[in-house]
Amino acid sequence: MPIPPALLAREFFSRDDALASGVCDADLRTACKDGVITRIRRGWYTGLPVPWPVDRYRVDALIEQHLHPGQRPSHHTALAVARLPLHEPDLSVLHMRWRGTGRRQRSGRAHLHEALLVDSGCRVARAVMETALLDPESALMAADEALRTSRTTANDLAVWARRLAFERGGSGVMLVHRLADGRRESPGESRSALALHHLGYATTPQVPVTGRLKRYRVDGAIDGEWVCFEYDGRGKYADPVSGRVLPSEKVREDDIRDQGWEVVRITNELLDDPALLRRKVEGARLRARRRHGMGRRVAAA
């Protein structure tokens, strides 16, 4: 018997739900083999697409909350449930926060956090700053995306930054609070900003550049200097078929360089090699100084 559409439309369903709908264990095994459903954990399935490990992780967190109503996702688990970007999170542990008054129910995979602070309703902001205690990189990516899409506010982030600043890992909280900026348009730009900060560079995102052909915005620039950054995400500047750089993007970059800018293209590989990133940035700064002397760039209005 095929899996009923009503079950496939749910975010998850149990073996008991399937049996109650007339589906047997053999039908479930066949559906899993054919890719119609995916087994998330023993006795629990989903019919929705889960192409990435974090997608399975998100559904697993929802199942955990369903099984233990006194728990709520926290830290990067809450960000995964909210579908906010994360950088290589630890998917082996479900971070859950106990919000009940009775005896806590534990499960093998879940790490239960005490609900030490009252929930102010700023759930995304809280999850961002909880994540910053453990993983500032993922927290900044999520914060920038949440600000850009109006899923949180700078004030909400500030509230939770103050509440968690003196917890273990509080330095990461203050760092994310200081750097979070809704102008960044991709997780890669957030990663780049954090990497450049760690290298000692003060940068501003989405800097306008008036070219000969049109007005552009570069992903970021060093404050007061003629060095800008473009994050090269997969396919951002490439033809989807050939993989070659699109002519229009080559023209754009040449026009930006013609205005006196040195352009540093940042890739994921470069972010994984801070020493090489520093050498590339310092090389661009040296070329800019040779071209402009010690003159400072005045920020555009």
Backbone torsions as a table, in degrees:
resi	resn	phi	psi	omega
1	MET	NA	133.5	177.9
2	PRO	-69.6	157.3	178.8
3	ILE	-70.6	128.0	-179.4
4	PRO	-58.2	139.5	179.1
5	PRO	-56.2	-31.6	-179.9
6	ALA	-62.6	-35.5	176.9
7	LEU	-72.6	-40.9	-178.0
8	LEU	-65.2	-25.1	-178.4
9	ALA	-79.8	-16.4	179.5
10	ARG	-75.2	157.6	175.3
11	GLU	-67.6	-30.7	176.1
12	PHE	-160.3	159.7	174.4
13	PHE	-150.3	158.8	-175.9
14	SER	-100.1	166.8	173.7
15	ARG	-59.1	-39.8	179.2
16	ASP	-63.0	-39.4	176.5
17	ASP	-60.3	-41.8	-178.8
18	ALA	-66.5	-44.4	179.7
19	LEU	-62.5	-37.6	178.9
20	ALA	-66.9	-21.5	178.9
21	SER	-92.7	4.7	178.2
22	GLY	93.5	5.1	179.3
23	VAL	-88.9	137.6	178.8
24	CYS	-101.6	173.0	-178.9
25	ASP	-61.4	-37.2	178.9
26	ALA	-63.1	-37.3	177.6
27	ASP	-64.9	-39.2	179.0
28	LEU	-65.2	-42.9	178.6
29	ARG	-62.5	-42.8	179.7
30	THR	-64.6	-42.8	179.9
31	ALA	-63.7	-38.1	176.7
32	CYS	-65.4	-43.2	-179.0
33	LYS	-64.0	-37.7	-178.4
34	ASP	-83.3	-2.9	179.2
35	GLY	79.8	12.2	179.0
36	VAL	-72.5	-37.7	176.8
37	ILE	-131.2	166.0	177.7
38	THR	-126.6	131.5	176.4
39	ARG	-80.8	118.7	-177.8
40	ILE	-88.3	-44.9	174.7
41	ARG	-153.2	173.1	-176.3
42	ARG	-56.2	120.5	176.5
43	GLY	82.9	6.8	-177.9
44	TRP	-135.4	138.6	-171.8
45	TYR	-139.9	165.1	170.3
46	THR	-140.0	146.0	175.4
47	GLY	-102.0	0.9	179.3
48	LEU	-87.3	155.4	179.5
49	PRO	-63.1	132.8	174.5
50	VAL	-132.7	69.2	-172.9
51	PRO	-70.0	-24.4	-175.2
52	TRP	-116.1	152.7	177.5
53	PRO	-53.5	-37.2	-179.3
54	VAL	-67.0	-26.0	176.4
55	ASP	-67.9	-43.9	175.8
56	ARG	-62.8	-41.0	179.8
57	TYR	-60.4	-42.4	179.8
58	ARG	-61.5	-46.5	179.9
59	VAL	-64.9	-38.5	178.9
60	ASP	-61.9	-38.0	178.0
61	ALA	-65.0	-38.4	177.7
62	LEU	-66.5	-37.4	176.3
63	ILE	-64.4	-42.8	179.1
64	GLU	-59.3	-43.4	179.4
65	GLN	-66.8	-36.4	178.1
66	HIS	-64.9	-40.2	-179.2
67	LEU	-73.2	-29.0	-178.0
68	HIS	-129.3	83.3	-175.3
69	PRO	-59.2	-17.7	177.7
70	GLY	-78.9	-0.4	-179.0
71	GLN	-112.3	153.6	176.4
72	ARG	-138.3	139.9	178.5
73	PRO	-57.0	142.7	178.2
74	SER	-136.9	176.2	177.6
75	HIS	50.7	-141.8	-175.3
76	HIS	-72.1	-16.3	174.1
77	THR	-64.6	-41.5	177.6
78	ALA	-65.4	-36.4	177.9
79	LEU	-67.8	-36.8	176.5
80	ALA	-64.5	-42.5	177.7
81	VAL	-62.4	-35.3	178.8
82	ALA	-80.0	-0.9	179.8
83	ARG	61.2	37.3	174.2
84	LEU	-95.7	152.8	-174.4
85	PRO	-68.4	146.7	177.3
86	LEU	-138.2	153.6	177.7
87	HIS	-110.2	107.2	176.0
88	GLU	45.7	56.6	-179.8
89	PRO	-71.0	158.3	175.4
90	ASP	-77.3	106.0	-177.1
91	LEU	-92.6	7.5	-179.6
92	SER	-83.7	-12.5	-176.6
93	VAL	-128.2	134.9	171.5
94	LEU	-94.8	117.2	177.6
95	HIS	-87.3	118.3	-178.8
96	MET	-126.8	147.5	178.5
97	ARG	-112.3	129.5	-179.4
98	TRP	-78.1	125.3	-179.7
99	ARG	-125.5	10.5	179.3
100	GLY	-92.8	-178.0	-179.4
101	THR	-113.5	-13.0	-179.2
102	GLY	-90.1	-161.5	-179.8
103	ARG	-70.7	133.2	-179.0
104	ARG	-69.1	138.3	177.5
105	GLN	-101.5	121.5	-176.8
106	ARG	-102.1	148.6	171.0
107	SER	-131.2	158.5	-170.9
108	GLY	-60.2	-34.8	-173.7
109	ARG	-92.0	-17.9	-173.4
110	ALA	-89.8	138.9	171.2
111	HIS	-104.0	115.1	-176.3
112	LEU	-91.7	127.0	177.1
113	HIS	-103.6	141.5	176.4
114	GLU	-69.3	141.6	176.3
115	ALA	-84.4	75.6	-173.7
116	LEU	-76.0	-25.9	-176.7
117	LEU	-116.8	143.4	-179.8
118	VAL	-66.4	137.4	178.8
119	ASP	-72.9	117.6	-178.1
120	SER	-84.7	-2.2	-176.0
121	GLY	94.0	-12.1	179.6
122	CYS	-87.2	69.0	-168.8
123	ARG	-67.1	-40.0	178.9
124	VAL	-65.4	-45.0	179.3
125	ALA	-60.9	-41.9	179.3
126	ARG	-63.2	-45.7	-179.1
127	ALA	-63.0	-39.1	178.1
128	VAL	-60.1	-49.3	-175.3
129	MET	-74.9	-29.9	171.7
130	GLU	-63.7	-41.0	178.4
131	THR	-65.3	-35.6	-179.9
132	ALA	-62.0	-25.5	176.3
133	LEU	-62.9	-30.5	-174.8
134	LEU	-110.2	-34.1	-170.4
135	ASP	-148.9	82.7	-178.1
136	PRO	-59.2	-30.7	-178.3
137	GLU	-63.4	-51.0	177.3
138	SER	-63.3	-38.3	-178.5
139	ALA	-63.2	-41.3	-179.9
140	LEU	-68.0	-40.8	177.0
141	MET	-58.1	-46.5	-179.3
142	ALA	-67.8	-40.3	-179.5
143	ALA	-62.0	-46.5	-179.6
144	ASP	-61.9	-43.1	179.5
145	GLU	-66.4	-41.6	-179.6
146	ALA	-65.9	-37.9	176.2
147	LEU	-67.6	-43.6	-177.7
148	ARG	-62.6	-35.8	-176.7
149	THR	-99.3	11.6	176.9
150	SER	60.5	33.4	176.4
151	ARG	-91.2	-8.5	170.0
152	THR	-153.4	177.5	179.7
153	THR	-128.6	162.2	177.1
154	ALA	-61.4	-34.5	179.5
155	ASN	-66.5	-41.9	178.4
156	ASP	-63.1	-42.4	177.9
157	LEU	-61.7	-39.7	179.9
158	ALA	-64.4	-38.4	179.1
159	VAL	-58.9	-48.2	-176.8
160	TRP	-78.2	-25.6	173.7
161	ALA	-63.9	-42.5	178.8
162	ARG	-65.8	-38.5	-177.3
163	ARG	-69.4	-32.0	-173.7
164	LEU	-107.1	1.2	-173.2
165	ALA	-60.4	-29.6	-175.5
166	PHE	-103.9	10.6	172.8
167	GLU	-78.9	166.7	175.1
168	ARG	-61.9	127.1	-174.3
169	GLY	90.0	10.9	-177.4
170	GLY	-62.1	-25.5	177.9
171	SER	-62.4	-35.4	176.7
172	GLY	-66.5	-35.5	178.0
173	VAL	-62.2	-48.3	-178.3
174	MET	-67.0	-34.7	177.9
175	LEU	-64.2	-47.2	179.9
176	VAL	-64.4	-40.5	178.6
177	HIS	-61.0	-40.0	-177.6
178	ARG	-71.0	-35.6	-173.9
179	LEU	-94.1	-18.6	-175.2
180	ALA	-57.0	133.3	-175.7
181	ASP	-154.7	118.5	-177.1
182	GLY	-72.0	-2.4	177.5
183	ARG	-77.1	-21.6	-180.0
184	ARG	-67.5	138.5	-168.9
185	GLU	-106.5	-0.1	-180.0
186	SER	-155.6	155.3	176.0
187	PRO	-58.4	-33.7	179.3
188	GLY	-63.6	-35.5	176.8
189	GLU	-66.3	-36.1	177.9
190	SER	-66.5	-44.8	177.8
191	ARG	-60.1	-41.8	-179.3
192	SER	-62.8	-44.0	-179.0
193	ALA	-61.1	-41.4	-179.8
194	LEU	-68.0	-42.9	179.7
195	ALA	-62.2	-42.5	179.7
196	LEU	-67.7	-36.1	176.0
197	HIS	-61.5	-45.2	-179.7
198	HIS	-62.3	-26.9	178.8
199	LEU	-85.6	-2.1	174.8
200	GLY	96.0	13.5	-178.5
201	TYR	-100.2	132.3	173.6
202	ALA	-91.3	122.3	-174.5
203	THR	-128.0	160.3	175.1
204	THR	-125.2	134.8	-179.7
205	PRO	-83.1	156.5	172.1
206	GLN	50.9	62.1	-178.8
207	VAL	-87.7	129.2	179.7
208	PRO	-74.1	141.2	176.5
209	VAL	-131.9	122.9	177.9
210	THR	-92.0	110.5	-178.7
211	GLY	-94.3	179.0	177.5
212	ARG	-69.8	-32.4	-175.7
213	LEU	-93.1	-39.0	-176.8
214	LYS	-165.4	-177.4	178.3
215	ARG	-99.8	131.9	-176.9
216	TYR	-118.8	172.0	167.5
217	ARG	-132.1	124.9	175.2
218	VAL	-90.9	156.8	-175.1
219	ASP	-61.7	-32.6	179.4
220	GLY	-172.7	166.9	178.7
221	ALA	-152.5	150.6	174.3
222	ILE	-70.9	131.1	-177.6
223	ASP	-58.2	125.8	175.1
224	GLY	78.1	2.0	-178.4
225	GLU	-123.6	163.0	-177.8
226	TRP	-93.5	44.9	179.0
227	VAL	-124.2	122.5	179.6
228	CYS	-122.7	166.4	-175.0
229	PHE	-127.1	141.0	172.1
230	GLU	-127.8	123.6	178.0
231	TYR	-83.9	124.1	179.3
232	ASP	-93.6	88.3	172.8
233	GLY	-76.1	166.0	-179.4
234	ARG	-60.0	117.3	176.0
235	GLY	81.1	1.5	-176.4
236	LYS	-62.6	-41.6	-178.0
237	TYR	-117.0	13.1	-173.5
238	ALA	-113.2	148.6	171.9
239	ASP	-66.3	131.8	-175.5
240	PRO	-65.4	-18.8	-179.1
241	VAL	-93.7	-55.6	-174.8
242	SER	-86.0	-24.8	-176.6
243	GLY	80.5	-0.1	-179.3
244	ARG	-81.3	156.4	178.7
245	VAL	-64.0	132.0	-179.7
246	LEU	-67.4	138.3	179.9
247	PRO	-55.7	-38.5	-178.8
248	SER	-62.2	-35.3	179.4
249	GLU	-73.6	-33.5	175.7
250	LYS	-64.6	-42.2	177.6
251	VAL	-62.7	-42.2	179.8
252	ARG	-60.1	-48.1	-178.4
253	GLU	-65.6	-40.8	178.3
254	ASP	-61.3	-39.2	179.7
255	ASP	-65.7	-39.9	178.2
256	ILE	-64.5	-43.4	178.0
257	ARG	-63.2	-35.5	-179.9
258	ASP	-64.8	-19.4	178.2
259	GLN	-87.1	4.4	175.7
260	GLY	103.4	5.9	-177.5
261	TRP	-89.9	146.0	166.2
262	GLU	-100.0	127.0	-175.1
263	VAL	-106.1	125.1	175.3
264	VAL	-108.6	117.7	178.0
265	ARG	-88.8	125.2	-176.3
266	ILE	-108.1	127.3	177.7
267	THR	-115.6	168.1	176.3
268	ASN	-59.9	-37.7	179.1
269	GLU	-63.0	-39.1	179.6
270	LEU	-68.9	-36.8	177.7
271	LEU	-65.1	-26.7	178.6
272	ASP	-82.3	-2.5	-178.8
273	ASP	-131.9	78.4	-175.1
274	PRO	-56.2	-34.8	-179.6
275	ALA	-64.0	-42.5	178.7
276	LEU	-67.9	-39.3	177.7
277	LEU	-60.0	-44.1	178.8
278	ARG	-60.8	-43.3	-179.5
279	ARG	-61.3	-40.7	179.9
280	LYS	-66.8	-41.6	179.7
281	VAL	-67.0	-43.4	179.7
282	GLU	-65.4	-35.3	175.6
283	GLY	-63.1	-41.4	178.1
284	ALA	-66.6	-39.6	178.2
285	ARG	-63.7	-39.9	179.0
286	LEU	-64.5	-44.1	178.7
287	ARG	-63.8	-38.5	179.4
288	ALA	-65.8	-39.9	179.6
289	ARG	-67.0	-37.4	177.1
290	ARG	-62.9	-34.0	-176.6
291	ARG	-81.8	-39.4	-174.2
292	HIS	-109.8	-1.9	-174.0
293	GLY	69.9	-145.9	-179.3
294	MET	-96.0	10.7	-179.7
295	GLY	-62.4	138.8	179.7
296	ARG	-91.0	144.7	175.6
297	ARG	-80.1	133.4	177.4
298	VAL	-90.6	127.5	-178.7
299	ALA	-61.5	141.8	177.9
300	ALA	-70.8	149.4	-179.9
301	ALA	-72.1	NA	NA
